[in-house]
Amino acid sequence: MQSSSMRLKMIPRRQTPKASGEAAPPALPAKRTEEEDSAPSSLSSSNDGAKCQKHVKHIYRIISNFIWHGLLICDVNGIRVANELGAGNAKAARFATLISMMTSLMIGIFFFVSILVAKDKVALIFSTSSDVLVAVGKLSTLLAFTILLNSVQPILSGVAVGSGWQSTVAYINIGSYYVIGLPFGILLGWRFNLGILGVWAGLICGTVIQTLTLAIIVLRFNWDNEVKKAIERVNKFST
């Protein structure tokens, strides 16, 4: 009798079905692992970083193209110099070079100072994201120096090409960018972990060397001799 009563006590009671109107107790939420908790945050941060980089690239592409196309107008000075040299007007060629250089330099200085003063505020034209503003603020100094150098370099290059120094200008460009600027940028960007700052700084160094080399060549021009060379070329290729 005792064993049978013990068995009856050990048998669990069946749960009676609840009435249809009675609400079931809420189920406990499943526990999330640490990987599941960190996955959404890391995914959102990576998406934010990608969007930030996309906005920054878009901003600098628009600004650079806008200013670059404006400065290309001054590069037409090379054609003017070539025409004046071919016509035998040394003073007119020198005057055209001087005016184009001063005009382009004034434009470059204006944008140079504007970007240095505004810094991250430049990005407000395109985006209000705080990440984009911070990224633009870090790169604004490099952008300002790039615009300043590119306000002078196209004029010098155009004058040298218009004077018949095409091969010399080509060698200067190759040496400045592919021999000095690009390797130095790769060294700063990857070896010293500077990223885009290092790559851009290396290219700016190449532009500085290119600009200084072209400036030395143009400043040492003997315009009367350049007129004689231009007339000789005209007579040579016209017969």
Rosetta blueprint (number, residue, H / E / L):
1 M L
2 Q H
3 S H
4 S H
5 S H
6 M H
7 R H
8 L H
9 K H
10 M H
11 I L
12 P L
13 R L
14 R L
15 Q L
16 T L
17 P L
18 K L
19 A L
20 S L
21 G L
22 E L
23 A L
24 A L
25 P L
26 P L
27 A L
28 L L
29 P L
30 A L
31 K L
32 R L
33 T L
34 E H
35 E H
36 E H
37 D H
38 S H
39 A H
40 P H
41 S H
42 S H
43 L H
44 S H
45 S H
46 S H
47 N H
48 D H
49 G H
50 A H
51 K H
52 C H
53 Q H
54 K H
55 H H
56 V H
57 K H
58 H H
59 I H
60 Y H
61 R H
62 I H
63 I H
64 S H
65 N H
66 F H
67 I H
68 W H
69 H H
70 G H
71 L H
72 L H
73 I L
74 C H
75 D H
76 V H
77 N H
78 G H
79 I H
80 R H
81 V H
82 A H
83 N H
84 E H
85 L H
86 G H
87 A L
88 G L
89 N L
90 A H
91 K H
92 A H
93 A H
94 R H
95 F H
96 A H
97 T H
98 L H
99 I H
100 S H
101 M H
102 M H
103 T H
104 S H
105 L H
106 M H
107 I H
108 G H
109 I H
110 F H
111 F H
112 F H
113 V H
114 S H
115 I H
116 L H
117 V H
118 A H
119 K H
120 D H
121 K H
122 V H
123 A H
124 L H
125 I H
126 F L
127 S L
128 T L
129 S L
130 S H
131 D H
132 V H
133 L H
134 V H
135 A H
136 V H
137 G H
138 K H
139 L H
140 S H
141 T H
142 L H
143 L H
144 A H
145 F H
146 T H
147 I H
148 L H
149 L H
150 N H
151 S L
152 V L
153 Q H
154 P H
155 I H
156 L H
157 S H
158 G H
159 V H
160 A H
161 V H
162 G H
163 S L
164 G L
165 W L
166 Q H
167 S H
168 T H
169 V H
170 A H
171 Y H
172 I H
173 N H
174 I H
175 G H
176 S H
177 Y H
178 Y H
179 V H
180 I H
181 G H
182 L H
183 P H
184 F H
185 G H
186 I H
187 L H
188 L H
189 G H
190 W H
191 R H
192 F L
193 N L
194 L L
195 G L
196 I H
197 L H
198 G H
199 V H
200 W H
201 A H
202 G H
203 L H
204 I H
205 C H
206 G H
207 T H
208 V H
209 I H
210 Q H
211 T H
212 L H
213 T H
214 L H
215 A H
216 I H
217 I H
218 V H
219 L H
220 R L
221 F L
222 N L
223 W H
224 D H
225 N H
226 E H
227 V H
228 K H
229 K H
230 A H
231 I H
232 E H
233 R H
234 V H
235 N H
236 K H
237 F H
238 S H
239 T L
